[in-house]
Amino acid sequence: MARPTPLSGFPEWLPDGRIVEQHVLDRLRRTFELHGFAGVETRAVEPLDQLLRKGETSKEVYVLRRLQEDPKPDAAADQDKALGLHFDLTVPFARYVLENAGRLAFPFKRYQIQKVWRGERPQDGRFREFVQADIDVVGAGELPYHFEVELPLVMAEALGSLRDVGVPEVRVLVNNRRVAEGFYRGIGLEDVEGVLRAIDRLDKIGADAVAAELVAVCGASPEQARACLDLAAIHGADASVVDEVRALADVHGAANELLEQGLGELGALMAVAAVRAPGVVVADLKIARGLDYYTGSVYETVLVGHEQLGSICSGGRYDTLASDGKNTYPGVGLSVGVSRLVSRLLGAGLVRATRSVPAAVLVAVTDEEHRAQSDAVAAALRARGIPCDVAPTAARFGKQIRYADRRGIPFVWFPGAVDDDGVRGPDQVKDIRSGEQVDADPAAWAPPEQDLWPGLEPAGA
C-alpha cells in the first residue's frame, strides 16, 4: 500500500494530544453538569431543508448520498429525502426540541459534545471535521432574560477551569442585537441584516472596507456608515458602555424603544458579570454574529494573547429557531470549538500531557516462563483501579525501564524472584523518576493520586 496522503481539515491527534483533548472535554462537561445541564446527543445527519435555514452556510454543507444510486431517480422524491451532515449543533438541537417537546421539562438546559462537518477551506483553527461543545437553555413560549446573563458566565467558568493547566485566559465579548438594530433603525437604516453582516466582518476586512460595503450594499450614507463604525468601536468591562451608546445615539438622534430595551439588557448583564467574572466578560459593540436568527444577546470568546485565532466560542439568544407554527421555543446558547482550542494549545506548545499513555505502572517480566506471574500482578492492580501495562518482552530490566520512560510511565513493578525451593521473594516497585525502590504488595500499594492518571500541565513546567 502506498503511503497515504493526509487530508487537510480533518485533525487526528497523537495519543498525548488526544489526552489533552479529553482533559479539556472532561473539564467542560463537569462544569456544565455542575450548573444543571443535561447531556444529549443527536444524529449526525439532518434534512437539507433544515440545514440550509441559515442561508450563508449552503456552500459548506456536506451532502449525504449512497454510492449506488437508483438508476431511475425521482427528482422530487430525491429532494424530499436529501440529507446532509450537520455543520453545527444548534439546528439539530432545535429539531430535537420540537420532536421531544412533550417529554421535556422547560426551561430545558442541555449540553452536547459531538463532531460536526463543514466544507470550508481549512486554515489555522478551521477544520472540515471538528468537535464542538454546546450549552443551551430553551423555554416554552418564553425564556427569562437572566439566562442570557447565566450562560456566558457558565462558559467563562468552564474555560477558566483550564487555567491551572496552562490554557490562556479568555475574554467573553458580548453585545445585544436589540442595541444594534435599534441604533441602525434610529439613524434611518432599514437593511439591518445587511449592516450586521458587514459589521461582523470588521476584524477581517477593516473599517474602510466595511464602510464602503455599508454604502454600496446597504444603502447607507457616508455619515450613517461612520455612525455604525462609531457604535462598533465602543467597548468596556462594566455598565458604563451603556452611557457611551446613549451619548452616541443622542448625537445622531437615534434614541428609540428597541435601543433602550437592548441597553437595559446589556447593562444588566455587565452589572452581574462585573461581580461574578470581573474583567472576563467585556461588552464589545462590534460583535454582531452575522447569522440572522439571533434576536438578543450575542457572544464571542477569544484567548488572550491569541486573538488572531478568532473566536473559540460563540452564540447568542434566538427566539424563533425552534417553532412548529403553533408553539415557539426561544433559547440562548454558546458553542465551544473544541478542536480549534486544542489545535492552538498543541500547535503553540502551551499545554502538554503528563504522559502519552494511561498506564501508571509497567509490570516487568522476569522471563517468558513467568509471564503469568506478571499478568497476575497487573490484574490485581487493575482490580483496584490502577491502570497498568505488562512489558511486551522479557528483555533486560534496564531495557524495560527505558520502555516505560519513553512512554512517561512513572513506576515499574518487579515481581519477586522465585528461589530454587519455589519460594517467591517480595515484589518491588520503582519510581523511575527518583530512583526510589520499595517492597510492594499488589493488593495494597497505590501510586500517588497525581500519578494515577495522565493529566495536563503547562508546557514550560
N, C-alpha and C positions, 0 to 999 in steps of 0.2 A: 504493500500500500504506500502510495506517495505521501510525503509529508503534507498534512492538511494546511490550507491557507486560513489564517484567522479571519473571523468575521467581525468587522468593526461595529461597535454599538451593542455588543452582547457580552457584558463583562463576566469573566469567570475568575474568581479569586483563588489564589493558592490557599492551602489549609490554614496558614496563620492569618491570611486576610479574611477567610471565612469566619474564623473565631472573632475577629474584630466586628464583622457584620452581625454575627449572632449576639454579641455582647450589646451592641447598640440596640438591636431589636428587643432584647430582654429588658433593658432599662426603659425603653419607650413603653413596652407592654405593661411593665409593672406600674409605672406612673399612671397610665391610662386606667388600669384596674383600680388603683388606689382612689381614683376620682369617680368610680362607679360606672365606667364604660364597659359594656359587654362586647365580647368578641364575636364577629360573624365573618363568614366567607361566602362570596358569591361566585357564580360560574365565570369562566374566562371569556365567554362569547355573549354577545347581545345582538338583537336585530339591528341591521344597519340604520333603519329609520330612527331608532333611538340614539344610536351613537352619533349620528350626524346632526343632532339637535343643536350642537354648539357651533355649527357653521364653519368656523375657521379651521376646525380640525379635520375637515373632509379629506384632505390630501394625506393625512397622517394615519388613517385607519387601515390596518391590515385586514383584508377581506378573507374569509374562510371559504374554501372550495374543496370539494372532493377531487382527487386526482383523476378518477374515472367519472366523467360527466355523462348524463343522459344524452344519447346521440340525437334525440329529438326534443330538446328542452322547450318548455312552455315559458316564454319570456316573462309573462305576467306572474305566473306561479313562482318562477325562479326569483323574481324580485321580492315577492312576499316572504320567501324563505331565506333571503340573503342575510348572512351573519358576518360579524367582524369581531376581532379580538378587542377587548376593552382597552382604552387608552388612558383611563383614569378609574378611580373607584367611586366617584360621585354619581355619575349617571347610572351605573349598576345599582348603587345603593338606593337611588330614587325609585327605580323599578322594584327593588326588593321591598321597600316600604309600602308601595301601592299593592303588591301581591299579598303582603302579610299584615296589612293594617288591622284586620280584625283579630289578630293574635298577638299584637304588640301592645305594650303599655306605654302611653305617651305622657310626658316627653320621653322619647326613646334615645338613650345615649349609647352609641356603638363605636367600637374601634375595629379597624380592618387592615390587615397586613397581607398584601399579595403582590404578585408580579403584574405589570401592565406592559403594553406594547404600543410603540409609536413609530411610524415610518418617517422619521425626520433625519436630517443629516447629522451623523454623530460628530460630537466635538467635546471639548473639555466639560465634563459633568453632564453631558446629554447623551442618552443611550436610546437604543431601539427597544431593548428589553430591560426593565429595571423594577426594583422593589419600591412600593410606596407604603406608607403607614398613615392611615387616616383616622381622625376622630370627628364625629358629627353628633349634633343633638337635633332631633326633629320633633316638632309638635303637631298636634291635630287641630287644624283651623287657626291656631295662633301659637306664637312662641315668644315668651317674655324676653325683653332686651338683655336682661342680666346674663343670658347665655352667651351673648356676643362679647361680654366682658370676661366670662369664665374661660372660654376656650383658648384665647391667646395666652392666658396666664397658665393654664394647664400645659400647653405646648412649651412655654418658656421654662416651666419646671422640669418637663421631660428632657428637653435638650440640655438644661442646666445640670441635670443629674450626671451628665457625662464629663463635666469639667474636671473631676478628680483624676480622670484617666488621660487627660491631655487634649480633649476636644476644646477648640477655641470658644470664647464667649459668643453669645448670639445677641442680635438685636431684632426684636419683633416690630416691624414697621406697620403702622395701622392708619387707616383713613376711613371715611364714610361716604358711600356713593351718594347719599342724600345731600351731603355738603357739596360735592362736585356738581351733581345735577342741578341743585338749587342755584348755585352760583352761575353755571353756564346759562341756564334759562333766565336768570336775573339780568344778565348782560345782553340778552337777546339772541342767544344761540339755540337753535332747535334740534340740530343733529347731535344730540347728547352722546349717543353710542359712538359716533364717528370721532367726537372730541376725546372720549375716554380711550378709544383705541390708539389715537395719536399720542396722548399724554402717556399711555402705558409704554410707549417706545422711547420715551425721553432719554433714558440712560443708554439706549442702544444707538440712537442716531443723532442726539444732541438737540439743543434748544432751537437753533436756526432751522434745522430740517423739520422739526415739529411745527414751528411757526408757519413755515411755508406750506405744510400739509393742512394745517388748520384753515389757511386762507384758500388754498386751491381745492381742497376736497370737502371741507366742512362749511364753506361759505362765510368764514369769519373775516372781519375787517382786521387790518394790522393792529388796531387798538384792542379789539376783542382777543386776538391771539396773544398779545402781550399780557392782558389781564389773566388769561388762562395760565400762562407761564409764571406770572407773579404768584398765583394761588399755589401752583405746584412747588414753588420754592419755599413755602412755609413748612417748618418742621420744629419739633421740640419735644421734650420729655415730660411735660406736665400740661395742665389745662390752659396755660397761657396762650397756646396756639389758637384757642377759640377766639380770644380777643383780637389776635392778629388777623384772623379771617374776617371777623366782623368789621374791623377797621378797613380792610381792603374792599369789602362789599359796600361799605358806606361811600368810599371814594368813587366806585363805579355805579352806585345806585342799584345794587344787586340784591338788597335785602328782600327776603320773602319767607313764607311759612315753611316751605320744604327745607330751605337752607337752615332756618332756626331749629327745625326738628333734628337735622343731621348734626348740627353743632352741639345741641343738648346731649345727644347720644355720645358723640366723640368726647365731649368734656367729661361725661360720667365715666367712660372707660379710662381716660387718662388719670382721673382723680383716684380711682381704685388701683390702677397699675402703679401709680407713684408711691403707694403704700406697700403693696404686695410684691412688686418687682421693680423697685426704683432703678431707673436707667436702662432697664432691659426692654421695656415697651416704649416705643417712640412714635409720636404722631408725625406722619410724613405725607403731605398733601399731594405728592406726585404719584402715590400708589393708587393705581386706577383699576387694575385687573380687567383687561380688555374684554373678557367674556361677558355676554350680555345678560346672564341670568342673575348676577349679583344685584342686591337691592339695598343693602345696608352697609355694615362694617366690612372692610376688605383688609387682608393681611398679607405681608410678605416678610420673610425672615432671612437674614444674612449672617454669615460667620464673620466676626470682627477680624480684620486683617486679611480677609479673603473675599472681599465684597465683589471682586471681578468675577467670581464664580457665579454670581447671580443669586436668586432666591433659592434656598434649600427647603423652604416650607411656605405654603401659601394657601389662601382660601378666602372665605367670606360668608356673608349672610345671603340666603336665597329664599324667596317667598313662593315661587311658582314652579320650581323644577319638578317637584313631585305633586302631580294633580291628576285626578281621573275625570275632571269635568264637573263633578259634584262636590268632591272634597279636596281640600288643599292641605299639604303638609309642609309648612315652612321649616327651614332648617338653617344651621350655621355649622361650618366645618373647616378644618385645616388638614393639609396633606403634607407629609414629610417625604421628600425624595431621598429615601434611604441610600440608594445606590450612588446618587450624586454626593451625598455626605461622605460615605465610606470611600469613594474614589479619591476625594480630596484628602481624607485622613491618611490613606495609604500612599497616594502619589506625592504628597508634600512631606511625608515622613513625620507626621505629627503624633501618631499613636502606633503602638506595636503590641502584639500578643506576647504574654509572658512565656509561652511555649507554643509549638506548632501542632501538638497532639494532645488529646485529653489525658493520656496516661500520666499519673503522678509517680508510678513505680514501674521499673523494669525488673522482672524476676529473672535472675541469671539462671543459666542451665549448666550444671557441672559437666555432664556428658549426656549423650543421647539416651543411654541406658536409664538414666534417672530423670528424663524429661517429665515423666508423670508426677514426680515429686514437685517440680516447679509449677506444673499445671495446678496441683492441689493447693499450693500457696496462693496462686493467683485467684483461684476460685474462692478461697476463704476471704481474701481481701475484697473481692468484688461483692461478696455476700454482705459485707459491711459498708458498701457504698464507696469503696476506694477504687478509682479507675486505675487499671494496670495492664501491662502487656508482658508477654513472655519472650525472652530473647529468641531470635529466629534460628540461631545456630549455637552449638556448644563450643564457641571459639574461646580463646584465652580470655580471662576475666578482664584484662586491660582493654581488649577489643570490644567486649560487651559494654564496658563503661563508656567507651568512646561512642558507641552506637546510641546510648542513652543521652549523652552530652549533645550530640548533633541534633537531637530532637527536643532538647530542652527538658527532658525528664529528670527531675531533681534527685530521685532516690533509686538506688539499685539494691535489690534484695538477693542475698546469697543463702540458699538453702544449706542447712547444716550437713557437714560431711558425715558419711557413714563409715565407721571403722570396720576392721576385719571381723569383729564379733557381731556386726549388724546393728550396732548402737549408733543412733544419729545424734550428732552434736547440735548445739544451739544454732538457730538461724541468726543471721546478722543483716542489718540494713545500713547502707552507707549514703550519707548526703554528699553527693559528688561535687557540690559547690564548696563546702567547707572541709571535706575530707573526714568528717566525724563518722565513726562506725560503731554501732552498738548492737548488743543482743536484742532480738525482737521476736515476738510471738504473733503470727498472722491473725490470731483470734483477739488480740488486744491492741497491737500497735496501730497508730494512725499518724499521718503526716500533719504538720501544722495546717490550720484552716486555710491560710493564704496559698498553700501549695496544693490543696486538694484538687482544684480545677484550674484550667488556664484562665487568666484574666487579662486585663489591658493595663498598660502603663504608658506614660508619656515617652516618646521615642528617645528623648535625651536623658531618661532616668538611668 
